[in-house]
Amino acid sequence: MLKIEGDPSDVGLDADRLGRIDDFVKTNYLDTGRYPGYSCLVARKGQIAHVSHQGYESDALFRIYSMTKPITSIALLQLIEQGKAKLGDPVSRFVPSWANMRVWEDGNPTLFSTKFPEREMCIQDLLTHTSGLTYGFMGNHPVDALYRKRGIERMEPGNTLTDMLDKLAEIPLLFSPGTEWSYSVATDVCGALVEIISGQPLDEYFNEHILGPLGMTDTSFAVDDSNADRLTSNYALAAVSPFGVPEGADPDPLVNDETVMIDDGGDASPYRSTPTFLSGGGGLVSTLADYYRFCQMLLNKGELDGQRVIGRKTLEYATTNHLPGGRDLADMGQAVFSETSYAGIGFGLGFSVVLNPAEAQVISSPGEFAWGGAASTLFWVDPTEELIVIGMTQLMPSSAYPIRQEMKSLVYGALT
């Protein structure tokens, strides 16, 4: 169980100011019914300085959605460290049907023209979201509509990562790889590559090479009967969620009249059985304690409790900006949805990276890396300040409220 270790002042944090986090969340998010609950953790220099659970038990299981992506990225980087693949390898080396992918040129989802890409997509393009892939829920381009039509992101029983690869081979890219940035199913493709290269199902690979060594025993693609009562309910702010809500879903009077429950975590929840589509882009459930172990490994340069998960230099490389010319996301054309802001933010191999805090208009440090999940979960690691922050709740979409920027102000305001 997570607990505060020593006095926060020992690691340069003000306990009273850290207490503002809980007061702020209660007043602005819980008392108003915006969030069903909130769990958060602040650690510095390897010491937990603040941990709290409001509305959740300490061992609650959360759908971490896209906070799965950094774990999948680390898995693929492990295989690259072993020489089994290279960042510059064309994806078609492992998925031959992708050798002749085309790029959208003009038209509509029914009748369109395509052209050849300027170059073939490589593994690095997947890790940096510069692949030309997209998400169907974006709803911003005819290619998005093709994703929805072909059910690219649907994790229905029977769908597999192989099915996804086959379908994507027939859909044009948004742009030539490496020329723009677009948040996408690229990390699901990374998960498929992990399976192809390692010869293991993604869940088995995670357990053997990341989750097991880190002692992340509560992180998985499914929740068994013995832990069913720990799985939280998931909600959506229906008016603004691009992910949709179940037909007939009603506002939950225990939250507010704008929020609907979309998954009560019961027997009918898709998380109660192991899916056939193991989503490396967003399929895991986890706990605050487990994800803290993952983040502490990252802050420790790839190691935790004597277990080396990834090489120090590999991790340093992965958490630097890989966008061409040192550009930020705003310069790379991103204007729709992602789990970070755009100006002053770059992107590494599976993580957003702060380039210029002033341009990002958020208190932070250059080199801070992070990501979040669609149900408003968040984490960031600040190597300069030796700081880890994690927040867990269950409300979609993550853009509903500005909790991430607010947490930055609250946490950094507590540094002494």
N, C-alpha and C positions, 0 to 999 in steps of 0.2 A: 504494500500500500504506500502511495506517495505521501510524504510528510515533509514539513519544513525542517531543514537541517541547519541547526545553529542560528545565529543572529544574522538577519539580512545585511546588517551593517558590516559584517565580516567580509562581505564580497561587494561592498560599495553600493548597497541599495538601502533606501529609506523605508522602513516597515510601514510607517503611517501613510506614506505616499503610495505604497503598493496596495494598502487597504482601500485606496480610492477606486481601484479597479472593480472590486465587488460592489461598492456603493454605486458606482456609475452604471454598471450592468443591471443591478437591481432596479434602480430608478428609471433608467431609460429603456430597458429591454424586457425585464421580467414583470414589473408592476404594470407596464403598459400592454402586456400581452404580446409584444413583438416576438419574443423567443420563448419556447417552452421551458428552457433552463440554460445554464451555462457552466461549463467546467473550464478552468484555465490553470496554467502553470507558468511560472517565471523562474528560470535558473541562471546562475552566473558562476563562472569559474568552477563548474562541476557541482555546485551546491544549489539545492532547491530553496529558493527564498520566498516563494509564494505559491500556494496551491489552494484551490477552492472549488466546491461543487455546489451550485445553486440549482435546485430542481432535479438533480441527477445524483444517483449513488456513485460512490468513488470508483466502482468497477463497471460502470455503464459502457455498453458497446455502441459505437457510433459508426454510421456509414461515412467513411472518410472520402468517398468519391475520388476526386483528382489528387488528393494527397497520396493515392496509390501510385501516381506517376513517378515521383522521385524514387520509390522502391523499385519499380520496374526499370527505371533508367540505371540505377546502381547494378541491377542484375545483368543488364546488357553490357555495361562497362566492365563487369567482372570477366565476362567472356572475351571482351576485347583485350583485357590485361593478359589473358591466357593465350593470346595469339590466334584464337579461333575465328576472329573477324577483325576488320579494320574499319575505322571511322569513314574512310574514303571508299569502302567497298560499295559497289552498286547493290541496291536492294535485290535486284534481279539475280545476283549470285545465289541467293537463298530462296527467292521466289521467282522462278523463271518466267511465269506468266506476266511479270511486270516489266519485261524487257522492252516492250513497245508501247508504253503508256503515252498518252497524248495530253495536250493542254487545251483547255476550253478557249475557243476563239470568239464565237458569236452564236446567237440563236436563242432558243427557249428549251425547256426540259424535254419537249417532244421532238423537235427538229433543230439540230445544232451542228456547227462546224468545229473542227479541232485542228491543231497544228503540232508539229514535233516540238518537244522541249529543247531549250538551249543546251541542256546536258541531262544525263540520266540522274535519277534520284539516288542519293547515297545514304548510308546509315546516319551520318552526322545530320543530314537534313531532317530525319525523323526525330532525333533527340532535341533538335533546336526548334522544331515546328516551322521549318522553312521548306517543307516537303512539297507543298502544293495540295496537300490533303485538307479536309475541312470537317465540320460537324454539321449534320443535317438540321439540328435545332437552331442554327444561326439564322436561317431564313433570310439571308442577305444576298443570295446569288442563285442562279439556276442550278448550279452544281449542288448546292445545299438541297434543293428539291429532289435531285436525282438520288441523293443519299437517303432521303426520307422514303422515296418511292421504293428503293431497293432494300430498305430496312437495315441499313449498315450498322446502326447503333442499337438495334433491338436485341436484347439478351433473352429472347424467348427460348423455352426448352427446345433443345435440338440444334440450335444455332451454335456454331463453333468458330474459332479463330480462322480455321482454314476456309470456311464459308465466306467470312469477311474478306479475306485476301482475294478469293476468286471474284467476288462482286466488285471490289475496288479496281481490279485489273480492267474492268469494262467501263469505268467511269472516268471522264477526263479530270485532270488536275486543274486547280484554280489558276495556277501560274507555274512557270518554269522553276524547278527546285533551286533554292538558294537566292531567289530574287526578292521575295517578300516573306512576311511572317504571318501565319494564320494558325490560331489554336485549333486543334484537330484530333482525329482518331490516331494520329501518328504514334502515340505511346501504346495504343492497343496493338499496332503493327510491331512495335518494339517487343511487346510481350510475345507475339507470334514468333518473332525471330529468336527470342530466348528459347522457346520450345523447339524450334527447328535446329538451332545450333547445338543446344545441350542434349537434345533427345529426351527431355523430360517434360511432362505437363507443367504448366506455369506454377500451379500451387505446390507441386512437389519440389520444384526448383527453389521457390521462395523459402519453403520450410527448411530445406537442406543447407542453403547457402546464405540466407539473410535472417529470416525470422528465428530459426532454431539457434544459430550462433549468438544472436542478440538477446535470446530469452524472451522473444515477443510471442508468448504462448497464446495470447488472446486475439491475434491478428490473423484473419483468414477470409476466404471467400464465402463462408457460410457459418451459421450459428447452429450448433446442435441442440438437442432437447435439453441437455443438462444446463445450458447457458441461456435458454430462451427468454427467461425472465429478465435478463440483463440487457436485451436489445431494446434500444430506445425507439420511440415513435418518431416518424418523420413528417414534416409539415411543409406547406408551400404557401407563399403569398400569391394567391391565384392570379391576381390582376397583372402581375409583372413576370411571372415565371415562364420562361420559354420552353420548359420541359413538359408542360401540360399537367393536368390533374385527372384522377380517376373519374369516370362518368358518374354523376350523382353524388359526388363528394360535397359535403356540407361544411360550413364554417364550424370550427370547434369552439364551443362556448367557454372552454377552459383556457383558451388562448385569446383570440379576439375575433371580431366578425369579418375580418379580411383574410384570415388564415384557415386553411383546410388541412386536415390530416390526410396524408397520402399513403401512409404505411404504418399500421399500428404495431408492427413487429411480431404479430401473432403467427399462427400456423400458415396463413396464406401469404405471408411475406416472401418475396423472392429470395430473401437472405436466409431462409430456414432450410434450404437444401442446396447442395453444391451445384452451381450452374454448369451447363455444357460450354458456355461462352465465358472463359476466364478473362475478365477485362483488366488488363494491365494499366488501362487508362483511368479506371474508376471503380473497380469491383470489390475492394476490400472493406471489411469492418475492423475497427481497432478500438483501443482504449487510450485514455490520456497517458497512462503509465507506459504502455507499449510504445506509443509514438515518441514519448520522451526518450526512450532508450535508442530509438533510431536517430533522433536529433542529436543526442549526446555523442553517438558514434560519429556523426558528421562533424560536430564541433571538435572532436578528438582526432580529426584528420584520418578517419577510417577505421578506428579501433575502439573497442569497449570491453572492459573486464578481461583483457588478454586475448580477445578474439579480433583478429584482423579481417574486416569484411571487404575493404577496398584499399588500394594503395594510396599513400599520402599524396604523391604527385598526381595520380589520376584524379583524386578528389579536388585538388587545387585547380587542375585543368578544367574539370567539369563545372566548377563554380565561378568561372570567369566568363566574360561576355564573348560569345561566339558569333554574334551578328556581324556581317561583313562591314569592314571599315570602322568598327567600333560604334556602329549606329545603335540607337535605342528603338524600342518597339514602335514609337510614334513615327520615326523615320522609315520604318519597314512596312508601313501601310496598315498596321493593326488599328481597327476602328470599331470593332463589334464587341465580342465577349471574350474575356479571358479571366484568369484568377489573379490578375495584377493590374495596376495602372500602366500607362504607356510611356509618357514623357519621363526621361531620366532613368528608365528601367531597361536593362538589356536582358539577354537570355543566354544561359549556358547549356550544358548537356543534361536537361531535365529540371532545371531550376531557373526562376527569375533572379536577376542580379542587379542590385542597386548600383547605378553608375554615377548619378548626380542627385543627391538628396534635394537640393534647391529646385531643380527642374521637376522632380517628382512631387514636390510640395508636401513632403512628409518627413518627420524627424526620423533619421536613420543614419547608417554609416555606409560609405562606399564599400562594396564588396559583400554586403549583407545579402544572403540568398534565402529564397522562400518559395512557397506555393500554398494553395488552398484547395478547398473542396466545394462542390456545388451546394451543399447543405450548410454553408457558412462556417465550416471548419477552417482553421488557419494555423500556420506555423511560420516562424522565421528563425534563422540562425545568423548571429552577428559575430563573426570571428574577431573583429577589432575589439569589441566590448566583452568577448567571451560569453555571449548572452544567447539564451534559448527562450522562446515564447511560443506557447501552444494554446489555442482556444478551440473548444468543442461545443457545438450545439447542433440542431437539426432543423434548419429552415432553408428552403429553396426559393429563389436563387440566392447565391452569395452576394449578389449586387443589390439585394433588397435594402440593406442598411449599411452605413459606412463604418462598421465595427472594426475593420482592419486598420483604417487610419486612426480611429479613436484609441485603439489599443496601443498603437505606436506612441501617441502623445502621453498616454497614461504610464506606460512602462518606462520610456526614456526620461520622463519627468521624475522618476524615482531614483535615477542614478545620482550618486553623490560625488 
